[in-house]
C-alpha cells in the first residue's frame, strides 16, 4: 500500500536551486549580448561621424575654395549634426588650404 501514499521528496529544493541558477545564467548571457551590441553601435556611430566630417569638410573646400574655419560653420551651412553628449570633436585649423586636424573623442558614461 505504500505506492499510493504521497511523500514529498528532497529533490524539490535541488530543482529550485537549479532553476534559479539557470535563470541567472540566461539573464547574464542576455545582458552580455546587449552590452556587446551597444558597444558595436557606438563604434559605428563614431565611424559615421568621422565619415560625415571628412565628407562635409571636403565638400566645403570643393564648393568654396577654402576649408571651414570652425566646426560651427559646418553645423550651420552643411547640416552637420551629432550627439554632443556622447562625442567631443576637436577641430583645429592649420591653414586656409590645408586640411584641418579633426579628432573625435568618445565621452565616458555619465
PDB file as gemmi writes it, atoms N, CA and C in Angstrom:
CRYST1    1.000    1.000    1.000  90.00  90.00  90.00 P 1                      
ATOM      1  N   UNK A   1       0.793  -1.199   0.000  1.00  0.00           N  
ATOM      2  CA  UNK A   1       0.000   0.000   0.000  1.00  0.00           C  
ATOM      3  C   UNK A   1       0.837   1.266   0.000  1.00  0.00           C  
ATOM      4  N   UNK A   2       2.111   1.147   0.100  1.00  0.00           N  
ATOM      5  CA  UNK A   2       2.982   2.308   0.159  1.00  0.00           C  
ATOM      6  C   UNK A   2       3.038   3.042  -1.175  1.00  0.00           C  
ATOM      7  N   UNK A   3       2.669   2.368  -2.219  1.00  0.00           N  
ATOM      8  CA  UNK A   3       2.767   3.019  -3.516  1.00  0.00           C  
ATOM      9  C   UNK A   3       1.701   4.087  -3.725  1.00  0.00           C  
ATOM     10  N   UNK A   4       0.641   4.097  -2.957  1.00  0.00           N  
ATOM     11  CA  UNK A   4      -0.397   5.105  -3.096  1.00  0.00           C  
ATOM     12  C   UNK A   4      -0.231   6.273  -2.132  1.00  0.00           C  
ATOM     13  N   UNK A   5       0.756   6.213  -1.332  1.00  0.00           N  
ATOM     14  CA  UNK A   5       0.990   7.304  -0.388  1.00  0.00           C  
ATOM     15  C   UNK A   5       1.904   8.331  -1.051  1.00  0.00           C  
ATOM     16  N   UNK A   6       1.564   9.589  -0.843  1.00  0.00           N  
ATOM     17  CA  UNK A   6       2.355  10.675  -1.426  1.00  0.00           C  
ATOM     18  C   UNK A   6       3.371  11.139  -0.401  1.00  0.00           C  
ATOM     19  N   UNK A   7       4.615  11.113  -0.819  1.00  0.00           N  
ATOM     20  CA  UNK A   7       5.661  11.627   0.053  1.00  0.00           C  
ATOM     21  C   UNK A   7       6.422  12.712  -0.698  1.00  0.00           C  
ATOM     22  N   UNK A   8       6.683  13.797  -0.030  1.00  0.00           N  
ATOM     23  CA  UNK A   8       7.448  14.891  -0.623  1.00  0.00           C  
ATOM     24  C   UNK A   8       8.916  14.479  -0.647  1.00  0.00           C  
ATOM     25  N   UNK A   9       9.522  14.564  -1.793  1.00  0.00           N  
ATOM     26  CA  UNK A   9      10.913  14.142  -1.908  1.00  0.00           C  
ATOM     27  C   UNK A   9      11.841  15.316  -1.668  1.00  0.00           C  
ATOM     28  N   UNK A  10      13.079  15.013  -1.445  1.00  0.00           N  
ATOM     29  CA  UNK A  10      14.083  16.045  -1.170  1.00  0.00           C  
ATOM     30  C   UNK A  10      14.589  16.703  -2.449  1.00  0.00           C  
ATOM     31  N   UNK A  11      14.120  16.265  -3.578  1.00  0.00           N  
ATOM     32  CA  UNK A  11      14.605  16.796  -4.849  1.00  0.00           C  
ATOM     33  C   UNK A  11      14.016  18.165  -5.183  1.00  0.00           C  
ATOM     34  N   UNK A  12      12.968  18.599  -4.526  1.00  0.00           N  
ATOM     35  CA  UNK A  12      12.350  19.881  -4.869  1.00  0.00           C  
ATOM     36  C   UNK A  12      13.281  21.046  -4.571  1.00  0.00           C  
ATOM     37  N   UNK A  13      14.043  20.986  -3.501  1.00  0.00           N  
ATOM     38  CA  UNK A  13      14.986  22.062  -3.186  1.00  0.00           C  
ATOM     39  C   UNK A  13      16.083  22.122  -4.243  1.00  0.00           C  
ATOM     40  N   UNK A  14      16.576  20.993  -4.654  1.00  0.00           N  
ATOM     41  CA  UNK A  14      17.625  20.939  -5.669  1.00  0.00           C  
ATOM     42  C   UNK A  14      17.103  21.469  -7.005  1.00  0.00           C  
ATOM     43  N   UNK A  15      15.878  21.139  -7.358  1.00  0.00           N  
ATOM     44  CA  UNK A  15      15.280  21.633  -8.600  1.00  0.00           C  
ATOM     45  C   UNK A  15      15.091  23.145  -8.555  1.00  0.00           C  
ATOM     46  N   UNK A  16      14.702  23.651  -7.398  1.00  0.00           N  
ATOM     47  CA  UNK A  16      14.523  25.096  -7.255  1.00  0.00           C  
ATOM     48  C   UNK A  16      15.853  25.829  -7.435  1.00  0.00           C  
ATOM     49  N   UNK A  17      16.901  25.341  -6.796  1.00  0.00           N  
ATOM     50  CA  UNK A  17      18.226  25.967  -6.920  1.00  0.00           C  
ATOM     51  C   UNK A  17      18.716  25.879  -8.357  1.00  0.00           C  
ATOM     52  N   UNK A  18      18.508  24.745  -8.993  1.00  0.00           N  
ATOM     53  CA  UNK A  18      18.910  24.581 -10.384  1.00  0.00           C  
ATOM     54  C   UNK A  18      18.147  25.551 -11.293  1.00  0.00           C  
ATOM     55  N   UNK A  19      16.873  25.747 -11.052  1.00  0.00           N  
ATOM     56  CA  UNK A  19      16.073  26.684 -11.849  1.00  0.00           C  
ATOM     57  C   UNK A  19      16.554  28.117 -11.668  1.00  0.00           C  
ATOM     58  N   UNK A  20      16.863  28.496 -10.436  1.00  0.00           N  
ATOM     59  CA  UNK A  20      17.360  29.851 -10.171  1.00  0.00           C  
ATOM     60  C   UNK A  20      18.703  30.061 -10.853  1.00  0.00           C  
ATOM     61  N   UNK A  21      19.583  29.067 -10.790  1.00  0.00           N  
ATOM     62  CA  UNK A  21      20.891  29.177 -11.447  1.00  0.00           C  
ATOM     63  C   UNK A  21      20.739  29.283 -12.964  1.00  0.00           C  
ATOM     64  N   UNK A  22      19.839  28.499 -13.536  1.00  0.00           N  
ATOM     65  CA  UNK A  22      19.606  28.558 -14.979  1.00  0.00           C  
ATOM     66  C   UNK A  22      19.061  29.929 -15.379  1.00  0.00           C  
ATOM     67  N   UNK A  23      18.142  30.461 -14.590  1.00  0.00           N  
ATOM     68  CA  UNK A  23      17.597  31.792 -14.874  1.00  0.00           C  
ATOM     69  C   UNK A  23      18.691  32.854 -14.793  1.00  0.00           C  
ATOM     70  N   UNK A  24      19.550  32.768 -13.781  1.00  0.00           N  
ATOM     71  CA  UNK A  24      20.642  33.735 -13.632  1.00  0.00           C  
ATOM     72  C   UNK A  24      21.615  33.636 -14.802  1.00  0.00           C  
ATOM     73  N   UNK A  25      21.903  32.435 -15.251  1.00  0.00           N  
ATOM     74  CA  UNK A  25      22.805  32.244 -16.384  1.00  0.00           C  
ATOM     75  C   UNK A  25      22.214  32.833 -17.661  1.00  0.00           C  
ATOM     76  N   UNK A  26      20.953  32.563 -17.915  1.00  0.00           N  
ATOM     77  CA  UNK A  26      20.299  33.098 -19.115  1.00  0.00           C  
ATOM     78  C   UNK A  26      20.240  34.621 -19.059  1.00  0.00           C  
ATOM     79  N   UNK A  27      19.940  35.173 -17.901  1.00  0.00           N  
ATOM     80  CA  UNK A  27      19.905  36.629 -17.746  1.00  0.00           C  
ATOM     81  C   UNK A  27      21.286  37.230 -17.980  1.00  0.00           C  
ATOM     82  N   UNK A  28      22.319  36.593 -17.465  1.00  0.00           N  
ATOM     83  CA  UNK A  28      23.685  37.080 -17.659  1.00  0.00           C  
ATOM     84  C   UNK A  28      24.106  37.056 -19.116  1.00  0.00           C  
ATOM     85  N   UNK A  29      23.776  35.989 -19.822  1.00  0.00           N  
ATOM     86  CA  UNK A  29      24.108  35.890 -21.243  1.00  0.00           C  
ATOM     87  C   UNK A  29      23.355  36.955 -22.037  1.00  0.00           C  
ATOM     88  N   UNK A  30      22.104  37.183 -21.717  1.00  0.00           N  
ATOM     89  CA  UNK A  30      21.315  38.215 -22.393  1.00  0.00           C  
ATOM     90  C   UNK A  30      21.918  39.601 -22.160  1.00  0.00           C  
ATOM     91  N   UNK A  31      22.286  39.894 -20.915  1.00  0.00           N  
ATOM     92  CA  UNK A  31      22.881  41.188 -20.579  1.00  0.00           C  
ATOM     93  C   UNK A  31      24.200  41.383 -21.322  1.00  0.00           C  
ATOM     94  N   UNK A  32      25.021  40.349 -21.395  1.00  0.00           N  
ATOM     95  CA  UNK A  32      26.299  40.433 -22.106  1.00  0.00           C  
ATOM     96  C   UNK A  32      26.066  40.715 -23.588  1.00  0.00           C  
ATOM     97  N   UNK A  33      25.055  40.099 -24.169  1.00  0.00           N  
ATOM     98  CA  UNK A  33      24.735  40.342 -25.572  1.00  0.00           C  
ATOM     99  C   UNK A  33      24.291  41.769 -25.831  1.00  0.00           C  
ATOM    100  N   UNK A  34      23.489  42.310 -24.939  1.00  0.00           N  
ATOM    101  CA  UNK A  34      23.036  43.699 -25.084  1.00  0.00           C  
ATOM    102  C   UNK A  34      24.217  44.656 -24.960  1.00  0.00           C  
ATOM    103  N   UNK A  35      25.115  44.406 -24.028  1.00  0.00           N  
ATOM    104  CA  UNK A  35      26.296  45.258 -23.861  1.00  0.00           C  
ATOM    105  C   UNK A  35      27.186  45.204 -25.099  1.00  0.00           C  
ATOM    106  N   UNK A  36      27.363  44.039 -25.668  1.00  0.00           N  
ATOM    107  CA  UNK A  36      28.175  43.886 -26.869  1.00  0.00           C  
ATOM    108  C   UNK A  36      27.555  44.640 -28.038  1.00  0.00           C  
ATOM    109  N   UNK A  37      26.253  44.547 -28.171  1.00  0.00           N  
ATOM    110  CA  UNK A  37      25.550  45.256 -29.233  1.00  0.00           C  
ATOM    111  C   UNK A  37      25.665  46.764 -29.051  1.00  0.00           C  
ATOM    112  N   UNK A  38      25.556  47.233 -27.825  1.00  0.00           N  
ATOM    113  CA  UNK A  38      25.675  48.656 -27.535  1.00  0.00           C  
ATOM    114  C   UNK A  38      27.068  49.162 -27.871  1.00  0.00           C  
ATOM    115  N   UNK A  39      28.081  48.382 -27.557  1.00  0.00           N  
ATOM    116  CA  UNK A  39      29.457  48.775 -27.839  1.00  0.00           C  
ATOM    117  C   UNK A  39      29.703  48.877 -29.342  1.00  0.00           C  
ATOM    118  N   UNK A  40      29.214  47.912 -30.106  1.00  0.00           N  
ATOM    119  CA  UNK A  40      29.418  47.957 -31.551  1.00  0.00           C  
ATOM    120  C   UNK A  40      28.628  49.102 -32.180  1.00  0.00           C  
ATOM    121  N   UNK A  41      27.477  49.434 -31.623  1.00  0.00           N  
ATOM    122  CA  UNK A  41      26.691  50.556 -32.130  1.00  0.00           C  
ATOM    123  C   UNK A  41      27.428  51.868 -31.922  1.00  0.00           C  
ATOM    124  N   UNK A  42      28.063  52.034 -30.773  1.00  0.00           N  
ATOM    125  CA  UNK A  42      28.800  53.263 -30.504  1.00  0.00           C  
ATOM    126  C   UNK A  42      30.011  53.381 -31.436  1.00  0.00           C  
ATOM    127  N   UNK A  43      30.669  52.276 -31.743  1.00  0.00           N  
ATOM    128  CA  UNK A  43      31.788  52.311 -32.689  1.00  0.00           C  
ATOM    129  C   UNK A  43      31.306  52.735 -34.066  1.00  0.00           C  
ATOM    130  N   UNK A  44      30.152  52.217 -34.471  1.00  0.00           N  
ATOM    131  CA  UNK A  44      29.606  52.593 -35.775  1.00  0.00           C  
ATOM    132  C   UNK A  44      29.217  54.068 -35.811  1.00  0.00           C  
ATOM    133  N   UNK A  45      28.689  54.583 -34.714  1.00  0.00           N  
ATOM    134  CA  UNK A  45      28.342  56.000 -34.664  1.00  0.00           C  
ATOM    135  C   UNK A  45      29.590  56.861 -34.807  1.00  0.00           C  
ATOM    136  N   UNK A  46      30.669  56.460 -34.176  1.00  0.00           N  
ATOM    137  CA  UNK A  46      31.919  57.219 -34.273  1.00  0.00           C  
ATOM    138  C   UNK A  46      32.454  57.186 -35.702  1.00  0.00           C  
ATOM    139  N   UNK A  47      32.427  56.017 -36.336  1.00  0.00           N  
ATOM    140  CA  UNK A  47      32.876  55.910 -37.724  1.00  0.00           C  
ATOM    141  C   UNK A  47      32.007  56.758 -38.647  1.00  0.00           C  
ATOM    142  N   UNK A  48      30.712  56.754 -38.413  1.00  0.00           N  
ATOM    143  CA  UNK A  48      29.793  57.549 -39.225  1.00  0.00           C  
ATOM    144  C   UNK A  48      30.070  59.040 -39.062  1.00  0.00           C  
ATOM    145  N   UNK A  49      30.356  59.466 -37.834  1.00  0.00           N  
ATOM    146  CA  UNK A  49      30.683  60.871 -37.590  1.00  0.00           C  
ATOM    147  C   UNK A  49      31.983  61.250 -38.282  1.00  0.00           C  
ATOM    148  N   UNK A  50      32.988  60.373 -38.228  1.00  0.00           N  
ATOM    149  CA  UNK A  50      34.251  60.645 -38.918  1.00  0.00           C  
ATOM    150  C   UNK A  50      34.025  60.812 -40.415  1.00  0.00           C  
ATOM    151  N   UNK A  51      33.251  59.906 -41.007  1.00  0.00           N  
ATOM    152  CA  UNK A  51      32.972  59.988 -42.444  1.00  0.00           C  
ATOM    153  C   UNK A  51      32.193  61.248 -42.793  1.00  0.00           C  
ATOM    154  N   UNK A  52      31.221  61.615 -41.974  1.00  0.00           N  
ATOM    155  CA  UNK A  52      30.429  62.820 -42.240  1.00  0.00           C  
ATOM    156  C   UNK A  52      31.292  64.072 -42.150  1.00  0.00           C  
ATOM    157  N   UNK A  53      32.175  64.122 -41.167  1.00  0.00           N  
ATOM    158  CA  UNK A  53      33.054  65.289 -41.034  1.00  0.00           C  
ATOM    159  C   UNK A  53      33.975  65.427 -42.242  1.00  0.00           C  
ATOM    160  N   UNK A  54      34.612  64.347 -42.638  1.00  0.00           N  
ATOM    161  CA  UNK A  54      35.527  64.414 -43.779  1.00  0.00           C  
ATOM    162  C   UNK A  54      34.773  64.768 -45.055  1.00  0.00           C  
ATOM    163  N   UNK A  55      33.593  64.188 -45.227  1.00  0.00           N  
ATOM    164  CA  UNK A  55      32.790  64.482 -46.415  1.00  0.00           C  
ATOM    165  C   UNK A  55      32.380  65.958 -46.445  1.00  0.00           C  
ATOM    166  N   UNK A  56      31.914  66.496 -45.310  1.00  0.00           N  
ATOM    167  CA  UNK A  56      31.498  67.900 -45.268  1.00  0.00           C  
ATOM    168  C   UNK A  56      32.676  68.847 -45.428  1.00  0.00           C  
ATOM    169  N   UNK A  57      33.804  68.532 -44.828  1.00  0.00           N  
ATOM    170  CA  UNK A  57      34.995  69.380 -44.969  1.00  0.00           C  
ATOM    171  C   UNK A  57      35.449  69.409 -46.422  1.00  0.00           C  
ATOM    172  N   UNK A  58      35.493  68.252 -47.062  1.00  0.00           N  
ATOM    173  CA  UNK A  58      35.921  68.171 -48.457  1.00  0.00           C  
ATOM    174  C   UNK A  58      34.929  68.871 -49.378  1.00  0.00           C  
ATOM    175  N   UNK A  59      33.649  68.697 -49.115  1.00  0.00           N  
ATOM    176  CA  UNK A  59      32.631  69.349 -49.935  1.00  0.00           C  
ATOM    177  C   UNK A  59      32.718  70.868 -49.798  1.00  0.00           C  
ATOM    178  N   UNK A  60      32.927  71.347 -48.591  1.00  0.00           N  
ATOM    179  CA  UNK A  60      33.075  72.786 -48.370  1.00  0.00           C  
ATOM    180  C   UNK A  60      34.273  73.326 -49.142  1.00  0.00           C  
ATOM    181  N   UNK A  61      35.370  72.587 -49.128  1.00  0.00           N  
ATOM    182  CA  UNK A  61      36.567  73.023 -49.851  1.00  0.00           C  
ATOM    183  C   UNK A  61      36.314  73.036 -51.361  1.00  0.00           C  
ATOM    184  N   UNK A  62      35.577  72.041 -51.853  1.00  0.00           N  
ATOM    185  CA  UNK A  62      35.296  71.971 -53.283  1.00  0.00           C  
ATOM    186  C   UNK A  62      34.380  73.107 -53.728  1.00  0.00           C  
ATOM    187  N   UNK A  63      33.416  73.467 -52.894  1.00  0.00           N  
ATOM    188  CA  UNK A  63      32.445  74.496 -53.273  1.00  0.00           C  
ATOM    189  C   UNK A  63      32.996  75.898 -53.050  1.00  0.00           C  
ATOM    190  N   UNK A  64      33.634  76.131 -51.904  1.00  0.00           N  
ATOM    191  CA  UNK A  64      34.033  77.483 -51.520  1.00  0.00           C  
ATOM    192  C   UNK A  64      35.510  77.782 -51.754  1.00  0.00           C  
ATOM    193  N   UNK A  65      36.325  76.776 -51.985  1.00  0.00           N  
ATOM    194  CA  UNK A  65      37.741  77.005 -52.242  1.00  0.00           C  
ATOM    195  C   UNK A  65      38.587  77.132 -50.991  1.00  0.00           C  
ATOM    196  N   UNK A  66      38.004  76.975 -49.832  1.00  0.00           N  
ATOM    197  CA  UNK A  66      38.747  77.031 -48.569  1.00  0.00           C  
ATOM    198  C   UNK A  66      38.081  76.082 -47.583  1.00  0.00           C  
ATOM    199  N   UNK A  67      38.887  75.595 -46.666  1.00  0.00           N  
ATOM    200  CA  UNK A  67      38.331  74.715 -45.636  1.00  0.00           C  
ATOM    201  C   UNK A  67      37.551  75.541 -44.620  1.00  0.00           C  
ATOM    202  N   UNK A  68      36.558  74.955 -43.960  1.00  0.00           N  
ATOM    203  CA  UNK A  68      35.760  75.703 -42.977  1.00  0.00           C  
ATOM    204  C   UNK A  68      36.625  76.200 -41.820  1.00  0.00           C  
ATOM    205  N   UNK A  69      36.284  77.381 -41.313  1.00  0.00           N  
ATOM    206  CA  UNK A  69      37.070  77.992 -40.238  1.00  0.00           C  
ATOM    207  C   UNK A  69      36.872  77.289 -38.903  1.00  0.00           C  
ATOM    208  N   UNK A  70      35.665  76.791 -38.669  1.00  0.00           N  
ATOM    209  CA  UNK A  70      35.394  76.115 -37.394  1.00  0.00           C  
ATOM    210  C   UNK A  70      34.276  75.093 -37.582  1.00  0.00           C  
ATOM    211  N   UNK A  71      34.027  74.358 -36.539  1.00  0.00           N  
ATOM    212  CA  UNK A  71      33.020  73.302 -36.585  1.00  0.00           C  
ATOM    213  C   UNK A  71      31.606  73.876 -36.675  1.00  0.00           C  
ATOM    214  N   UNK A  72      31.385  75.026 -36.068  1.00  0.00           N  
ATOM    215  CA  UNK A  72      30.060  75.651 -36.120  1.00  0.00           C  
ATOM    216  C   UNK A  72      29.666  76.016 -37.548  1.00  0.00           C  
ATOM    217  N   UNK A  73      30.646  76.372 -38.370  1.00  0.00           N  
ATOM    218  CA  UNK A  73      30.374  76.689 -39.770  1.00  0.00           C  
ATOM    219  C   UNK A  73      29.805  75.466 -40.491  1.00  0.00           C  
ATOM    220  N   UNK A  74      30.371  74.303 -40.202  1.00  0.00           N  
ATOM    221  CA  UNK A  74      29.853  73.068 -40.807  1.00  0.00           C  
ATOM    222  C   UNK A  74      28.443  72.762 -40.314  1.00  0.00           C  
ATOM    223  N   UNK A  75      28.191  73.044 -39.049  1.00  0.00           N  
ATOM    224  CA  UNK A  75      26.862  72.787 -38.492  1.00  0.00           C  
ATOM    225  C   UNK A  75      25.820  73.699 -39.127  1.00  0.00           C  
ATOM    226  N   UNK A  76      26.154  74.961 -39.301  1.00  0.00           N  
ATOM    227  CA  UNK A  76      25.194  75.939 -39.820  1.00  0.00           C  
ATOM    228  C   UNK A  76      24.960  75.802 -41.319  1.00  0.00           C  
ATOM    229  N   UNK A  77      26.037  75.646 -42.090  1.00  0.00           N  
ATOM    230  CA  UNK A  77      25.922  75.712 -43.545  1.00  0.00           C  
ATOM    231  C   UNK A  77      25.835  74.351 -44.234  1.00  0.00           C  
ATOM    232  N   UNK A  78      26.288  73.303 -43.581  1.00  0.00           N  
ATOM    233  CA  UNK A  78      26.318  71.992 -44.231  1.00  0.00           C  
ATOM    234  C   UNK A  78      25.515  70.932 -43.483  1.00  0.00           C  
ATOM    235  N   UNK A  79      24.783  71.328 -42.464  1.00  0.00           N  
ATOM    236  CA  UNK A  79      23.862  70.429 -41.788  1.00  0.00           C  
ATOM    237  C   UNK A  79      24.501  69.320 -40.968  1.00  0.00           C  
ATOM    238  N   UNK A  80      25.696  69.547 -40.468  1.00  0.00           N  
ATOM    239  CA  UNK A  80      26.355  68.537 -39.642  1.00  0.00           C  
ATOM    240  C   UNK A  80      25.673  68.462 -38.280  1.00  0.00           C  
ATOM    241  N   UNK A  81      25.241  67.273 -37.909  1.00  0.00           N  
ATOM    242  CA  UNK A  81      24.648  67.059 -36.586  1.00  0.00           C  
ATOM    243  C   UNK A  81      25.267  65.803 -35.984  1.00  0.00           C  
ATOM    244  N   UNK A  82      25.455  65.835 -34.677  1.00  0.00           N  
ATOM    245  CA  UNK A  82      25.948  64.664 -33.955  1.00  0.00           C  
ATOM    246  C   UNK A  82      25.576  64.813 -32.492  1.00  0.00           C  
ATOM    247  N   UNK A  83      25.700  63.745 -31.746  1.00  0.00           N  
ATOM    248  CA  UNK A  83      25.355  63.720 -30.329  1.00  0.00           C  
ATOM    249  C   UNK A  83      26.512  64.326 -29.533  1.00  0.00           C  
ATOM    250  N   UNK A  84      26.354  65.581 -29.133  1.00  0.00           N  
ATOM    251  CA  UNK A  84      27.426  66.275 -28.423  1.00  0.00           C  
ATOM    252  C   UNK A  84      27.602  65.765 -27.000  1.00  0.00           C  
ATOM    253  N   UNK A  85      26.604  65.068 -26.480  1.00  0.00           N  
ATOM    254  CA  UNK A  85      26.744  64.465 -25.154  1.00  0.00           C  
ATOM    255  C   UNK A  85      27.590  63.197 -25.196  1.00  0.00           C  
ATOM    256  N   UNK A  86      27.688  62.589 -26.354  1.00  0.00           N  
ATOM    257  CA  UNK A  86      28.423  61.331 -26.488  1.00  0.00           C  
ATOM    258  C   UNK A  86      29.818  61.524 -27.081  1.00  0.00           C  
ATOM    259  N   UNK A  87      29.985  62.529 -27.970  1.00  0.00           N  
ATOM    260  CA  UNK A  87      31.259  62.722 -28.655  1.00  0.00           C  
ATOM    261  C   UNK A  87      31.746  64.158 -28.495  1.00  0.00           C  
ATOM    262  N   UNK A  88      33.060  64.289 -28.362  1.00  0.00           N  
ATOM    263  CA  UNK A  88      33.714  65.593 -28.373  1.00  0.00           C  
ATOM    264  C   UNK A  88      34.529  65.663 -29.652  1.00  0.00           C  
ATOM    265  N   UNK A  89      34.326  66.725 -30.434  1.00  0.00           N  
ATOM    266  CA  UNK A  89      35.048  66.886 -31.690  1.00  0.00           C  
ATOM    267  C   UNK A  89      36.014  68.049 -31.536  1.00  0.00           C  
ATOM    268  N   UNK A  90      37.303  67.750 -31.696  1.00  0.00           N  
ATOM    269  CA  UNK A  90      38.347  68.773 -31.654  1.00  0.00           C  
ATOM    270  C   UNK A  90      38.690  69.128 -33.094  1.00  0.00           C  
ATOM    271  N   UNK A  91      38.427  70.374 -33.477  1.00  0.00           N  
ATOM    272  CA  UNK A  91      38.611  70.835 -34.848  1.00  0.00           C  
ATOM    273  C   UNK A  91      39.690  71.906 -34.842  1.00  0.00           C  
ATOM    274  N   UNK A  92      40.836  71.604 -35.417  1.00  0.00           N  
ATOM    275  CA  UNK A  92      41.974  72.531 -35.422  1.00  0.00           C  
ATOM    276  C   UNK A  92      42.291  72.936 -36.861  1.00  0.00           C  
ATOM    277  N   UNK A  93      42.180  74.230 -37.128  1.00  0.00           N  
ATOM    278  CA  UNK A  93      42.504  74.746 -38.451  1.00  0.00           C  
ATOM    279  C   UNK A  93      44.001  75.017 -38.506  1.00  0.00           C  
ATOM    280  N   UNK A  94      44.647  74.494 -39.543  1.00  0.00           N  
ATOM    281  CA  UNK A  94      46.085  74.692 -39.709  1.00  0.00           C  
ATOM    282  C   UNK A  94      46.341  75.842 -40.673  1.00  0.00           C  
ATOM    283  N   UNK A  95      45.560  75.913 -41.726  1.00  0.00           N  
ATOM    284  CA  UNK A  95      45.683  76.979 -42.706  1.00  0.00           C  
ATOM    285  C   UNK A  95      44.478  76.945 -43.630  1.00  0.00           C  
ATOM    286  N   UNK A  96      44.347  77.973 -44.471  1.00  0.00           N  
ATOM    287  CA  UNK A  96      43.172  78.076 -45.333  1.00  0.00           C  
ATOM    288  C   UNK A  96      43.114  76.944 -46.359  1.00  0.00           C  
ATOM    289  N   UNK A  97      44.276  76.522 -46.857  1.00  0.00           N  
ATOM    290  CA  UNK A  97      44.304  75.485 -47.885  1.00  0.00           C  
ATOM    291  C   UNK A  97      44.922  74.183 -47.392  1.00  0.00           C  
ATOM    292  N   UNK A  98      44.944  73.980 -46.096  1.00  0.00           N  
ATOM    293  CA  UNK A  98      45.461  72.739 -45.516  1.00  0.00           C  
ATOM    294  C   UNK A  98      44.314  72.062 -44.768  1.00  0.00           C  
ATOM    295  N   UNK A  99      44.184  70.768 -44.992  1.00  0.00           N  
ATOM    296  CA  UNK A  99      43.110  70.003 -44.361  1.00  0.00           C  
ATOM    297  C   UNK A  99      43.182  70.137 -42.845  1.00  0.00           C  
ATOM    298  N   UNK A 100      42.091  70.555 -42.206  1.00  0.00           N  
ATOM    299  CA  UNK A 100      42.090  70.718 -40.746  1.00  0.00           C  
ATOM    300  C   UNK A 100      42.313  69.385 -40.031  1.00  0.00           C  
ATOM    301  N   UNK A 101      42.848  69.477 -38.823  1.00  0.00           N  
ATOM    302  CA  UNK A 101      43.056  68.302 -37.988  1.00  0.00           C  
ATOM    303  C   UNK A 101      41.789  68.082 -37.167  1.00  0.00           C  
ATOM    304  N   UNK A 102      41.150  66.943 -37.364  1.00  0.00           N  
ATOM    305  CA  UNK A 102      39.902  66.631 -36.672  1.00  0.00           C  
ATOM    306  C   UNK A 102      40.126  65.402 -35.800  1.00  0.00           C  
ATOM    307  N   UNK A 103      39.802  65.541 -34.511  1.00  0.00           N  
ATOM    308  CA  UNK A 103      39.909  64.432 -33.572  1.00  0.00           C  
ATOM    309  C   UNK A 103      38.554  64.231 -32.910  1.00  0.00           C  
ATOM    310  N   UNK A 104      38.096  62.996 -32.899  1.00  0.00           N  
ATOM    311  CA  UNK A 104      36.819  62.660 -32.266  1.00  0.00           C  
ATOM    312  C   UNK A 104      37.118  61.828 -31.031  1.00  0.00           C  
ATOM    313  N   UNK A 105      36.602  62.286 -29.896  1.00  0.00           N  
ATOM    314  CA  UNK A 105      36.827  61.606 -28.626  1.00  0.00           C  
ATOM    315  C   UNK A 105      35.475  61.199 -28.056  1.00  0.00           C  
ATOM    316  N   UNK A 106      35.378  59.927 -27.682  1.00  0.00           N  
ATOM    317  CA  UNK A 106      34.150  59.443 -27.051  1.00  0.00           C  
ATOM    318  C   UNK A 106      34.144  59.865 -25.591  1.00  0.00           C  
ATOM    319  N   UNK A 107      33.047  60.473 -25.169  1.00  0.00           N  
ATOM    320  CA  UNK A 107      32.910  60.844 -23.766  1.00  0.00           C  
ATOM    321  C   UNK A 107      32.496  59.618 -22.974  1.00  0.00           C  
ATOM    322  N   UNK A 108      32.879  59.585 -21.708  1.00  0.00           N  
ATOM    323  CA  UNK A 108      32.514  58.463 -20.852  1.00  0.00           C  
ATOM    324  C   UNK A 108      31.050  58.498 -20.483  1.00  0.00           C  
ATOM    325  N   UNK A 109      30.585  57.405 -19.902  1.00  0.00           N  
ATOM    326  CA  UNK A 109      29.204  57.326 -19.432  1.00  0.00           C  
ATOM    327  C   UNK A 109      29.001  58.311 -18.292  1.00  0.00           C  
ATOM    328  N   UNK A 110      27.851  59.006 -18.261  1.00  0.00           N  
ATOM    329  CA  UNK A 110      27.617  59.985 -17.192  1.00  0.00           C  
ATOM    330  C   UNK A 110      27.409  59.338 -15.852  1.00  0.00           C  
TER     331      UNK A 110                                                      
END                                                                             
